[in-house]
Each structure stands twice: as structure tokens, then as C-alpha cells.
């Protein structure tokens, strides 16, 4: 490493700052009223907690897939309602 190069401590770089593409959302959590997603990055084993508001903008299709995989629909007389979210 040359003296004029900036060294990046990879342990401090998290979330979309990694400049990696999100692969999937593994789970979600509430952090003091703020919805967070546990995101796994493509091509790595790395995971980070990322705010839902940031993920909604940067990887909306992955957020949609996360919810589609967890919502169960139930049909009652002439209407469909969300039965459960797991």
C-alpha cells in the first residue's frame, strides 16, 4: 500500500456502502421504531442490517419478493383478505 492510497476498513463499510448488489432479504426487525432488513449481498456471505427506506429505493424488487414470499392470502365469500404474515 502506498502512502497516498486511502485504506478502507472493510469492517466499517456496511450496507449499500459496500457497493455490492443485494441478493435477498433474510429477515426484518424493528430498531427503535425504524424498520430494518437483514440483506445478503450477491456473491458473498456478507449480511447487513439496512433501513427499509433505503432498501425500498435501491432494491425495490427484492423488497417486493420478500413480502410476496411471506404473505398468505385467504379467500372468503367473494373477497380475498390477507390471512397472515410470517
Number of C-alpha atoms within 10 A of each C-alpha: 6 6 6 6 7 8 9 8 7 8 6 9 12 15 22 16 8 13 10 15 16 18 15 19 22 13 12 16 15 10 10 7 7 10 14 20 23 18 25 21 20 13 10 10 7 13 19 18 19 19 19 19 13 14 20 13 10 14 15 14 12 17 18 12 12 17 13 11 10 11 13 13 12 11 10 8 5 5 7 10 10 10 11 10 11 8
